């Protein structure tokens, strides 16, 4: 990949660093859970911040074994249900 112009270890490492990108799917940065380290509760509400929810893969406690697209869509769908439920309960 670096090509014939890269001869030394340093040149090869620099070429790889210039052309590399992250292919990671960020998860668990706003982890859901019951423990005090969890950012969101089971209803996707941010602990200690009224009216704020997180509805993306950052709430997942660990990475799934495949692409995160479907879990992200499922989380969004579930979040919409939770928001509707809470709004209906507030109107009662």
Secondary structure by P-SEA (a helix, b strand, c coil): ccccccccaaaaaaaaaaaccccccccccccccccccccccccccccccccccccccccccccccccaaaaaaaaaaaaaaaaaaaaaaaac
